[in-house]
């Protein structure tokens, strides 16, 4: 028969000593944790939020929080005043184009700095108030860091908006006051941040565009603008005479101080642009200061209409001529084309 030996596990004296030590450490840890939980009025939040301290110092904490809020608001107003004095001031420059570009960039930078300052001051004030009321901001900052890391993976569009906004700003693609077209939306830039751009169209509608969606932009007022008019005249008119009249109008408008300061180059007559079924089209272009092309264009149209009336130059317009044929007339209409009075017949 097989010899059955005893398989009972044996432990050495050092192993037994280590096991007893581990049990003692576990008991001390559990006792300390239970004591801390019992002493904390809010359980696990005791390390962050101390209700007894908050209630004991309610009035002093409230006064300090109000003081921090007022100081933060005063700091933000001071920064806005400082940026307005340093950046939005009148820039001495003789060249109107260079002056406008510098002033526009200064306004854009001032708006951006004000937004950044507002966010930074708000965050600092919020954390300071939390510290005053008895909250430990260490665990909160750690939690916010982890949450921010998690949110960043799901907020890729926000990161894209900010990065594109930085490139728009430093490349000078457009600024506050420019008129731009993005897709089928056009308007004047009223506000710019690193995340979004706000446009106001001619109807007063505000359009909010995330910077990440601005992949192609047309700036209608970059450095200078151009007024382009297509003037229609009848085929019977002498084109050379019409062109000379238009050139004379261009020389007149640049001699007036009110319009001379808005026009960079005198109006130029490019010549016959098109021959349509009803008119000869003559193109006239004028280089103006940014945003002034529409004002100059309206004034030129008014002067052209008045001068053409004086010179007897016909501006064609759509009309319809009916031909009945020889010896024929429409029933109810006389042979001379007049409609008879009610109750009578033609020829009465």
C-alpha positions as a printed NumPy array, in Angstrom:
array([[  0.   ,   0.   ,   0.   ],
       [  1.082,   3.572,  -0.692],
       [  2.513,   5.559,   2.137],
       [  0.183,   8.508,   2.939],
       [  2.238,  11.401,   4.252],
       [  0.84 ,  14.556,   5.975],
       [  0.272,  17.393,   3.391],
       [ -0.611,  20.101,   5.974],
       [  1.147,  23.428,   5.027],
       [  3.641,  24.729,   7.514],
       [  4.699,  28.374,   8.166],
       [  7.962,  29.592,   9.503],
       [  8.235,  32.002,  12.424],
       [  9.178,  35.068,  10.272],
       [  6.14 ,  34.539,   8.039],
       [  3.837,  34.399,  11.069],
       [  5.359,  37.606,  12.426],
       [  4.829,  39.435,   9.121],
       [  1.191,  38.303,   8.955],
       [  0.455,  39.57 ,  12.471],
       [  2.054,  42.931,  11.628],
       [ -0.094,  43.285,   8.504],
       [ -3.255,  42.612,  10.528],
       [ -2.301,  45.3  ,  13.075],
       [ -1.678,  47.86 ,  10.313],
       [ -5.035,  47.079,   8.675],
       [ -6.856,  47.538,  12.018],
       [ -5.156,  50.915,  12.632],
       [ -6.06 ,  52.095,   9.114],
       [ -9.729,  51.119,   9.518],
       [ -9.912,  52.782,  12.941],
       [ -8.365,  56.022,  11.616],
       [-10.684,  56.104,   8.592],
       [-13.803,  55.526,  10.725],
       [-12.716,  58.218,  13.197],
       [-12.155,  60.75 ,  10.399],
       [-15.513,  59.938,   8.837],
       [-17.275,  60.309,  12.188],
       [-15.558,  63.622,  12.909],
       [-16.431,  65.024,   9.492],
       [-19.996,  66.402,   9.361],
       [-20.295,  65.627,   5.656],
       [-18.486,  62.317,   5.414],
       [-15.951,  62.173,   2.581],
       [-16.449,  65.866,   1.755],
       [-14.993,  66.843,   5.121],
       [-11.609,  67.351,   3.583],
       [-13.053,  69.832,   1.1  ],
       [-15.987,  71.504,   2.807],
       [-15.985,  72.417,   6.521],
       [-19.506,  73.434,   7.535],
       [-18.567,  74.454,  11.082],
       [-15.906,  76.842,   9.829],
       [-18.301,  78.243,   7.225],
       [-21.07 ,  78.949,   9.747],
       [-18.695,  80.443,  12.282],
       [-17.222,  82.919,   9.818],
       [-20.255,  83.546,   7.628],
       [-20.384,  87.342,   7.895],
       [-16.599,  87.97 ,   7.594],
       [-16.394,  85.554,   4.656],
       [-19.305,  87.248,   2.939],
       [-17.674,  90.662,   3.292],
       [-14.374,  89.325,   1.96 ],
       [-16.131,  87.683,  -0.994],
       [-17.905,  90.949,  -1.818],
       [-14.596,  92.786,  -1.612],
       [-12.957,  90.272,  -3.985],
       [-15.855,  90.631,  -6.418],
       [-15.686,  94.414,  -6.369],
       [-11.901,  94.367,  -6.766],
       [-12.187,  91.975,  -9.72 ],
       [-14.773,  94.185, -11.44 ],
       [-12.636,  97.28 , -10.861],
       [ -9.597,  95.476, -12.283],
       [-11.51 ,  94.491, -15.407],
       [-12.751,  98.045, -15.928],
       [ -9.224,  99.357, -15.461],
       [ -7.857,  96.97 , -18.093],
       [-10.577,  98.031, -20.539],
       [ -9.743, 101.676, -19.917],
       [ -6.039, 100.957, -20.347],
       [ -6.518,  99.139, -23.658],
       [ -8.78 , 101.927, -24.884],
       [ -6.184, 104.559, -24.036],
       [ -3.227, 102.655, -25.461],
       [ -4.709, 100.789, -28.434],
       [ -7.929, 102.51 , -29.493],
       [ -6.512, 106.015, -29.522],
       [ -6.232, 108.117, -32.665],
       [ -3.086, 107.109, -34.565],
       [ -1.245, 109.999, -36.254],
       [ -0.719, 108.96 , -39.865],
       [ -1.041, 110.922, -43.082],
       [ -1.835, 107.968, -45.327],
       [ -5.543, 107.201, -44.707],
       [ -5.177, 103.541, -45.722],
       [ -2.263, 102.883, -43.365],
       [ -4.04 , 104.783, -40.595],
       [ -7.213, 102.756, -40.959],
       [ -5.328,  99.442, -40.996],
       [ -3.444, 100.322, -37.813],
       [ -6.562, 101.546, -36.03 ],
       [ -8.49 ,  98.452, -37.098],
       [ -5.796,  96.095, -35.825],
       [ -5.633,  98.075, -32.567],
       [ -9.405,  97.744, -32.047],
       [ -9.248,  94.019, -32.747],
       [ -6.374,  93.47 , -30.301],
       [ -8.122,  95.571, -27.65 ],
       [-11.287,  93.5  , -27.939],
       [ -9.321,  90.251, -27.714],
       [ -7.269,  91.381, -24.709],
       [-10.415,  92.505, -22.894],
       [-11.999,  89.085, -23.415],
       [ -8.91 ,  87.229, -22.186],
       [ -8.571,  89.535, -19.17 ],
       [-12.231,  89.005, -18.287],
       [-11.848,  85.21 , -18.318],
       [ -8.625,  85.216, -16.274],
       [ -9.932,  87.676, -13.682],
       [-13.185,  85.735, -13.374],
       [-11.419,  82.418, -12.748],
       [ -9.016,  83.909, -10.183],
       [-11.854,  85.661,  -8.359],
       [-13.948,  82.468,  -8.285],
       [-11.127,  80.377,  -6.814],
       [-10.316,  83.091,  -4.272],
       [-13.923,  83.231,  -3.086],
       [-13.997,  79.435,  -2.736],
       [-10.925,  79.628,  -0.513],
       [-12.502,  82.399,   1.596],
       [-15.685,  80.432,   2.303],
       [-13.694,  77.411,   3.51 ],
       [-13.391,  75.228,   0.423],
       [-10.045,  73.586,  -0.282],
       [ -9.388,  74.214,  -3.937],
       [ -6.683,  71.543,  -4.245],
       [ -9.108,  68.615,  -4.782],
       [-11.314,  70.849,  -6.931],
       [ -8.41 ,  71.781,  -9.205],
       [ -7.39 ,  68.133,  -9.49 ],
       [-10.955,  67.152, -10.416],
       [-11.196,  70.064, -12.868],
       [ -7.929,  68.984, -14.504],
       [ -9.171,  65.457, -15.028],
       [-12.547,  66.713, -16.249],
       [-10.849,  69.186, -18.6  ],
       [ -8.731,  66.39 , -20.059],
       [-11.827,  64.295, -20.646],
       [-13.751,  67.2  , -22.152],
       [-10.871,  68.103, -24.476],
       [-11.265,  64.806, -26.306],
       [-14.935,  65.553, -26.965],
       [-14.493,  69.277, -27.656],
       [-12.251,  69.052, -30.687],
       [-14.419,  71.585, -32.532],
       [-13.786,  74.112, -29.732],
       [-10.035,  73.597, -30.026],
       [-10.324,  74.007, -33.789],
       [-12.234,  77.29 , -33.328],
       [ -9.566,  78.696, -31.008],
       [ -6.644,  77.681, -33.232],
       [ -8.313,  79.12 , -36.351],
       [ -9.106,  82.302, -34.434],
       [ -5.43 ,  82.713, -33.534],
       [ -4.406,  82.401, -37.179],
       [ -7.116,  84.864, -38.294],
       [ -5.87 ,  87.405, -35.775],
       [ -2.13 ,  87.158, -36.392],
       [ -2.428,  86.858, -40.181],
       [ -4.706,  89.892, -40.291],
       [ -7.296,  88.214, -42.528],
       [ -9.96 ,  90.633, -41.278],
       [-10.666,  92.794, -38.265],
       [-13.397,  94.68 , -36.463],
       [-15.062,  97.082, -38.902],
       [-14.334,  95.061, -42.053],
       [-17.142,  93.885, -44.322],
       [-16.612,  90.209, -45.14 ],
       [-18.468,  87.428, -46.916],
       [-18.416,  83.882, -45.557],
       [-20.374,  81.52 , -47.768],
       [-23.809,  83.053, -48.306],
       [-23.503,  85.374, -45.275],
       [-22.099,  88.903, -45.608],
       [-21.874,  91.688, -43.051],
       [-19.675,  93.977, -41.006],
       [-17.49 ,  92.449, -38.293],
       [-18.715,  93.777, -34.937],
       [-16.992,  91.419, -32.504],
       [-14.103,  88.958, -32.597],
       [-12.899,  86.434, -30.036],
       [-10.625,  83.427, -30.318],
       [-13.725,  81.226, -30.654],
       [-16.224,  83.138, -32.781],
       [-16.844,  86.119, -35.073],
       [-20.056,  88.174, -35.08 ],
       [-21.273,  89.802, -38.31 ],
       [-24.067,  92.37 , -38.738],
       [-25.687,  92.432, -42.182],
       [-27.486,  95.299, -43.931],
       [-30.823,  94.298, -42.366],
       [-29.375,  94.5  , -38.857],
       [-29.292,  90.724, -38.338],
       [-26.371,  89.472, -36.224],
       [-24.687,  86.289, -37.46 ],
       [-22.474,  84.296, -35.054],
       [-19.854,  82.23 , -36.89 ],
       [-17.482,  79.801, -35.098],
       [-13.956,  80.49 , -36.312],
       [-13.447,  76.822, -37.13 ],
       [-16.149,  77.055, -39.817],
       [-14.495,  80.011, -41.575],
       [-12.561,  78.094, -44.222],
       [-12.935,  80.679, -47.009],
       [-13.552,  84.376, -46.425],
       [-13.891,  87.331, -48.819],
       [-12.845,  90.694, -47.36 ],
       [-14.675,  93.492, -49.196],
       [-12.795,  96.299, -47.409],
       [ -9.178,  95.118, -47.154],
       [ -6.864,  98.187, -47.394],
       [ -9.039,  99.82 , -50.088],
       [-12.307,  99.315, -51.951],
       [-13.633,  99.822, -55.456],
       [-16.917, 101.17 , -56.755],
       [-17.853,  99.56 , -60.071],
       [-20.734, 100.903, -62.172],
       [-22.138,  99.396, -65.36 ],
       [-23.896, 102.239, -67.172],
       [-26.42 , 101.405, -69.876],
       [-27.089, 103.75 , -72.812],
       [-29.201, 103.396, -75.963],
       [-27.693, 102.114, -79.207],
       [-28.49 , 105.363, -80.981],
       [-26.146, 107.368, -78.704],
       [-22.616, 108.39 , -79.655],
       [-20.456, 106.176, -77.407],
       [-17.408, 108.457, -77.603],
       [-19.525, 111.399, -76.482],
       [-21.   , 109.364, -73.603],
       [-17.514, 108.332, -72.433],
       [-16.337, 111.943, -72.514],
       [-19.351, 113.026, -70.418],
       [-18.542, 110.329, -67.849],
       [-14.892, 111.407, -67.673],
       [-15.978, 114.98 , -67.122],
       [-18.173, 113.809, -64.23 ],
       [-15.197, 111.981, -62.727],
       [-13.019, 115.089, -62.875],
       [-15.749, 117.136, -61.199],
       [-16.302, 114.826, -58.237],
       [-12.614, 114.578, -57.269],
       [-12.365, 118.379, -57.153],
       [-14.929, 118.622, -54.353],
       [-13.316, 118.34 , -50.881],
       [-16.09 , 116.201, -49.454],
       [-15.58 , 113.469, -52.041],
       [-11.868, 113.978, -52.672],
       [-11.018, 112.654, -49.19 ],
       [-12.981, 109.452, -49.869],
       [-11.639, 108.759, -53.369],
       [ -8.094, 107.41 , -53.76 ],
       [ -7.944, 107.439, -57.569],
       [-10.135, 109.43 , -59.962],
       [-12.952, 107.48 , -61.675],
       [-11.696, 105.517, -64.667],
       [-13.804, 104.696, -67.727],
       [-12.809, 101.241, -68.907],
       [-14.928, 101.432, -72.068],
       [-17.679,  99.289, -73.545],
       [-18.173,  96.311, -71.248],
       [-21.035,  94.563, -73.027],
       [-23.551,  94.789, -75.86 ],
       [-26.92 ,  93.53 , -74.709],
       [-30.183,  93.2  , -76.606],
       [-31.365,  96.615, -75.463],
       [-28.327,  98.696, -74.451],
       [-24.612,  99.391, -74.667],
       [-22.949,  98.826, -71.283],
       [-20.052, 101.123, -70.285],
       [-18.041, 100.267, -67.161],
       [-16.785, 102.919, -64.725],
       [-14.57 , 102.062, -61.714],
       [-13.452, 104.234, -58.772],
       [-10.882, 103.316, -56.107],
       [-12.029, 104.51 , -52.671],
       [-11.24 , 104.207, -49.006],
       [-12.513, 101.039, -47.322],
       [-16.276, 101.034, -46.691],
       [-16.75 , 104.137, -48.876],
       [-17.362, 102.425, -52.222],
       [-21.126, 102.298, -51.714],
       [-21.38 , 105.953, -50.72 ],
       [-19.299, 107.09 , -53.686],
       [-21.21 , 104.792, -56.041],
       [-24.584, 106.239, -55.01 ],
       [-23.322, 109.787, -55.579],
       [-21.955, 108.893, -59.014],
       [-25.259, 107.332, -60.068],
       [-27.136, 110.452, -59.017],
       [-24.801, 112.697, -60.999],
       [-24.871, 110.459, -64.059],
       [-28.671, 110.478, -64.146],
       [-28.834, 114.278, -63.858],
       [-26.106, 114.828, -66.477],
       [-27.652, 112.399, -68.946],
       [-30.967, 114.246, -68.62 ],
       [-29.201, 117.547, -69.357],
       [-27.274, 116.129, -72.329],
       [-30.279, 114.277, -73.753],
       [-28.575, 110.874, -73.45 ],
       [-31.142, 108.108, -73.314],
       [-30.986, 105.451, -70.628],
       [-32.924, 102.51 , -72.089],
       [-35.549, 100.734, -70.07 ],
       [-37.71 ,  97.711, -70.918],
       [-40.914,  98.599, -72.78 ],
       [-43.321,  96.869, -75.155],
       [-44.542,  98.149, -78.539],
       [-47.576,  96.452, -80.137],
       [-47.962,  96.275, -83.925],
       [-51.374,  95.291, -85.25 ],
       [-50.428,  95.157, -88.915],
       [-51.54 ,  97.411, -91.742],
       [-55.284,  98.009, -91.861],
       [-55.894,  95.937, -88.74 ],
       [-56.955,  96.983, -85.293],
       [-57.708,  95.194, -82.068],
       [-61.411,  94.946, -81.301],
       [-62.375,  97.739, -78.938],
       [-59.447,  99.975, -80.046],
       [-59.586, 102.754, -82.665],
       [-57.321, 102.653, -85.688],
       [-55.246, 105.423, -84.119],
       [-54.635, 103.228, -81.061],
       [-57.004, 105.008, -78.625],
       [-59.44 , 103.065, -76.472],
       [-63.017, 104.452, -76.825],
       [-65.018, 105.653, -73.867],
       [-67.15 , 103.215, -71.943],
       [-70.487, 102.501, -73.706],
       [-69.342, 103.648, -77.162],
       [-68.065, 101.69 , -80.111],
       [-65.003, 102.355, -82.273],
       [-65.637, 104.984, -84.943],
       [-68.369, 106.842, -82.94 ]])
